[in-house]
Amino acid sequence: MKVFKFGGASVKSASAVRNIADILNRFPADDLIVVISAMGKTTNALERYLDACRKQQPEAAACLEQLKHYHLEIMDELFADSDHAVYTDVQFIFDHLQQFLEAGPAESYDVQYDAMVSCGELLSTKIVSHYLNDAAIVNQWFDARELIKTDDTFREGKVDWKLTGYLVEKILEPYFDVCDRQRGIAVTQGFIAGTIDDQTTTLGREGSDYSGAIMAYCTDAESLTIWKDVPGVLNADPKYFDVTEKLPRISYKEATELSYYGASVIHPKTLKPLQNKQIPLLVKSFFMPTDEGTQIQEGVECDHLVPSFIFKVDQMLISIAPKDFSFIDEHNLSCIFGLFAKYRIKLRLMQSSAISFSACIDNRHDKLPQLLDELGENFEVKYNEGLELLTIRHYDEPTIERLIIDKEVLLIQKGRSTARLVLRPLVEVEWMKELKEA
Ligand code: ASP
């Protein structure tokens, strides 16, 4: 068994879907579980639709119409027959989405989010599965909500591994057994899951990689391949760095460090299940499927040969000091951490001194104002916005010097192999312009 994961970019158009068929044809003898994300930027569009519905804004209907138009355009290119069953399947999902138009803010945001945003993956997998069957790549569509079970932490479901393992075996094994000597292909959704009482949950933004890893873990797959629009894991994001290098082989540990620090190529939760069962992770280009890509597995000794750069923009540095001038001790820390956990705001970097605790976070959480208010009850809170967080793995001093030209260093942390810097650009930089325009 091999598990393949295709992200949004690999299903963003009709030609991209055809390309998936080409890739699958290169593996004629393998049983495959194919995990697919929503098409293109559908998840973002669904988030906008959800907000518009909750605020009962008139543009909600137009949002939905646009999404429908986008999917139908792709389908019209892929399916010659306008009576094809795919149209009924897709209409059913859009009918479900339509119901939210009237609902308003009926239930909790997170519950409604999962019920609505999960539709992106349901749409894409229905379309791809029908297309592949038509292209003689025989497959069966499976509902990931029946396979992957989580608790009811909506928008970030915690996986019930035992139950998921049991269900994956119970549901998928008979399918692959029936396929017998022909290979079987199970097409399913990334990102989405279900609670034990069948409510829809999601695994966190960009969570389809993690879905792939869950499937690989539960089926003891020989590998998980993540098909991407880059040639593999690069040592820096080409969006911010002119020169990048592909890392041909890295260890689970290095990949975990890179994803933890925010390298967006692999979802941070993906590595653990794979490492636990020693399942190799391959990151390959869907444009160049015969190229090697990056192999992530145990026993790779050359992690340190190429420095890697992880660059996060639009960061905020918060400094938190107890109002009563008490120390940043265990009590104050547990109170601070408790609030970050309550609002599910991830700390990207932290540092404490005698009477102050500093944390770097993404400056785009919807719950940030609430967090700042609540922190303000017991702490003096100050913050700087418009910052960058740069992490350099396997750094040296000349590299740091080169990267801080035209920047003010607000905070720096150095370990044996990792340097982390919070920077304030002294001139207006590209990402700031983009942010203003967005
Ligand atoms: N569609 C989801 C998202 O955009 C999950 C994923 O693509 O991994 O976050």
Boltz pocket constraint, residues with backbone or C-beta under 6 A from the ligand:
constraints:
  - pocket:
      binder: B
      contacts: [[A, 7], [A, 8], [A, 37], [A, 38], [A, 40], [A, 43], [A, 44], [A, 120], [A, 190], [A, 191], [A, 204], [A, 205], [A, 206], [A, 207], [A, 208], [A, 209]]
      max_distance: 6.0
